[in-house]
Amino acid sequence: MKNSQAGVSAYPTGNDESDAATDLEMIGRYMAKLKVKALPRNYQLFHEALYAPDRRIASEIASLGPSPSQASLDEIGLKHRLVSHCSLVARKSEADAAEMLREVAEQLAEGLLKKQSFAREIETAPHVAAAMDSLNASLSNLLLYETELTERLRDCAGPPPRARSSRV
């Protein structure tokens, strides 16, 4: 039986090497024309823009005009999920997590200051013990009511009981 598929080689054969150099030169010229930094992720982005059958990337880059910002180019690469832009997702996630942690730390610090201020005010107020006992009792009652209400709502939302069969 004859094999119908042509052999594939991992090494350049014949004219492929000069084609690769020509492609790289064309990408480099296009990037230089737009004054884009020579970053590996930009080479992949521009390769996709020039050689991919889908022309959306090329039109998006063209819409940025001359001297597009790196952030705009990265946004296009992320939008089209180019492999070379994957590390940007991780960096953005780390930055977002760090920002969230800073905000939480600020909120905790602010809450602690308010708590300390409240504690100082309570200590200087007359009849503190009676007021605190009353507040504690009210909060305990509120918690009991909330628990009871939650249980009632859960009972009401539960599955309806099965109908019993009249057959014996």
C-alpha positions as CSV (number, residue, x, y, z in Angstrom):
1,M,0.0,0.0,0.0
2,K,1.2,3.4,-0.8
3,N,1.3,6.2,1.9
4,S,-0.8,9.1,0.7
5,Q,0.7,11.7,3.1
6,A,3.9,13.6,2.4
7,G,6.7,13.3,4.9
8,V,7.2,16.2,7.3
9,S,10.7,17.3,8.4
10,A,11.5,19.4,11.5
11,Y,14.6,20.8,9.6
12,P,14.4,23.4,6.9
13,T,14.8,22.0,3.4
14,G,15.7,24.0,0.4
15,N,13.9,27.3,0.1
16,D,12.1,27.3,3.5
17,E,15.0,29.0,5.3
18,S,15.0,32.0,2.9
19,D,11.2,32.2,3.2
20,A,11.5,32.4,7.0
21,A,14.0,35.1,6.7
22,T,11.8,37.0,4.3
23,D,8.8,36.6,6.6
24,L,10.8,37.9,9.6
25,E,12.1,40.8,7.6
26,M,8.6,41.8,6.4
27,I,7.3,41.6,10.0
28,G,10.3,43.6,11.2
29,R,9.7,46.3,8.5
30,Y,6.0,46.5,9.4
31,M,6.8,46.9,13.1
32,A,9.5,49.5,12.4
33,K,7.1,51.5,10.2
34,L,4.6,51.7,13.1
35,K,7.5,52.2,15.6
36,V,6.6,49.1,17.6
37,K,9.0,47.7,20.1
38,A,10.9,44.5,19.0
39,L,9.4,42.3,21.6
40,P,8.8,38.6,21.0
41,R,5.1,38.9,21.7
42,N,4.9,41.8,19.2
43,Y,6.5,39.6,16.5
44,Q,3.9,36.9,17.0
45,L,1.1,39.5,17.0
46,F,2.3,41.0,13.7
47,H,3.0,37.5,12.2
48,E,-0.7,36.7,12.9
49,A,-1.7,40.1,11.5
50,L,0.2,39.5,8.2
51,Y,-0.1,35.8,7.6
52,A,-3.3,34.5,9.4
53,P,-6.3,33.8,7.2
54,D,-8.5,35.8,9.6
55,R,-7.8,39.5,8.9
56,R,-9.3,40.8,12.2
57,I,-6.0,41.2,13.9
58,A,-4.6,43.2,11.0
59,S,-7.6,45.5,10.9
60,E,-7.5,46.0,14.7
61,I,-3.8,47.0,14.5
62,A,-4.4,49.3,11.6
63,S,-7.2,51.0,13.6
64,L,-4.6,52.0,16.2
65,G,-2.8,54.2,13.7
66,P,0.9,55.0,13.7
67,S,2.9,54.4,16.9
68,P,0.3,52.3,18.7
69,S,0.8,51.9,22.5
70,Q,2.2,48.6,23.8
71,A,-0.9,48.3,26.0
72,S,-3.2,48.5,23.0
73,L,-1.1,45.9,21.2
74,D,-1.2,43.7,24.2
75,E,-4.9,44.1,24.5
76,I,-5.3,42.7,20.9
77,G,-3.0,39.8,21.7
78,L,-4.9,39.0,24.8
79,K,-8.2,39.3,23.0
80,H,-7.1,36.8,20.4
81,R,-5.5,34.5,23.0
82,L,-2.0,34.5,21.4
83,V,0.4,32.2,23.2
84,S,3.0,34.9,23.6
85,H,0.6,37.0,25.6
86,C,-0.3,34.3,28.2
87,S,2.3,35.6,30.7
88,L,0.5,39.0,30.6
89,V,-2.6,37.4,32.0
90,A,-0.7,36.0,35.0
91,R,1.0,39.4,35.7
92,K,-2.4,41.1,35.5
93,S,-3.9,38.6,37.9
94,E,-1.0,39.1,40.3
95,A,-1.4,42.8,40.2
96,D,-5.2,42.6,40.7
97,A,-4.7,40.3,43.7
98,A,-2.1,42.6,45.2
99,E,-4.4,45.6,44.7
100,M,-7.3,43.7,46.3
101,L,-5.2,42.7,49.3
102,R,-4.1,46.4,49.7
103,E,-7.7,47.5,49.8
104,V,-8.7,44.8,52.3
105,A,-5.7,45.7,54.5
106,E,-6.8,49.4,54.4
107,Q,-10.4,48.4,55.3
108,L,-9.2,46.3,58.2
109,A,-6.9,49.1,59.5
110,E,-9.8,51.5,59.3
111,G,-12.1,49.1,61.1
112,L,-9.6,48.5,63.8
113,L,-9.2,52.3,64.4
114,K,-13.0,52.6,64.6
115,K,-13.2,49.7,67.0
116,Q,-10.5,51.2,69.2
117,S,-12.2,54.6,69.2
118,F,-15.5,53.1,70.1
119,A,-13.9,51.1,72.9
120,R,-12.3,54.3,74.3
121,E,-15.7,56.1,74.2
122,I,-17.5,53.2,75.9
123,E,-14.9,53.0,78.7
124,T,-15.4,56.7,79.6
125,A,-19.2,56.6,79.4
126,P,-21.2,56.3,82.6
127,H,-23.2,53.1,83.2
128,V,-21.1,51.2,80.7
129,A,-21.7,47.8,82.1
130,A,-25.5,48.1,82.0
131,A,-25.4,49.5,78.5
132,M,-23.1,46.7,77.3
133,D,-25.3,44.0,79.0
134,S,-28.4,45.4,77.3
135,L,-26.6,45.6,73.9
136,N,-25.4,42.1,74.3
137,A,-28.8,40.8,75.2
138,S,-30.4,42.6,72.2
139,L,-27.8,41.1,69.9
140,S,-28.3,37.6,71.2
141,N,-32.1,37.9,70.7
142,L,-31.5,39.2,67.2
143,L,-29.2,36.3,66.4
144,L,-31.9,33.8,67.7
145,Y,-34.6,35.5,65.6
146,E,-32.3,35.4,62.5
147,T,-31.5,31.7,63.0
148,E,-35.2,30.9,63.5
149,L,-36.1,32.8,60.4
150,T,-33.4,31.1,58.4
151,E,-34.7,27.6,59.5
152,R,-38.3,28.5,58.5
153,L,-37.2,29.8,55.1
154,R,-35.1,26.7,54.6
155,D,-38.1,24.5,55.5
156,C,-40.4,26.4,53.2
157,A,-37.9,26.2,50.3
158,G,-37.2,22.5,50.8
159,P,-38.6,19.8,48.4
160,P,-42.3,19.0,48.8
161,P,-43.0,15.9,50.8
162,R,-43.6,12.8,48.6
163,A,-47.2,11.8,48.1
164,R,-48.0,8.5,49.7
165,S,-49.4,5.8,47.5
166,S,-52.9,4.6,48.4
167,R,-52.1,1.1,47.2
168,V,-51.5,-1.5,49.9
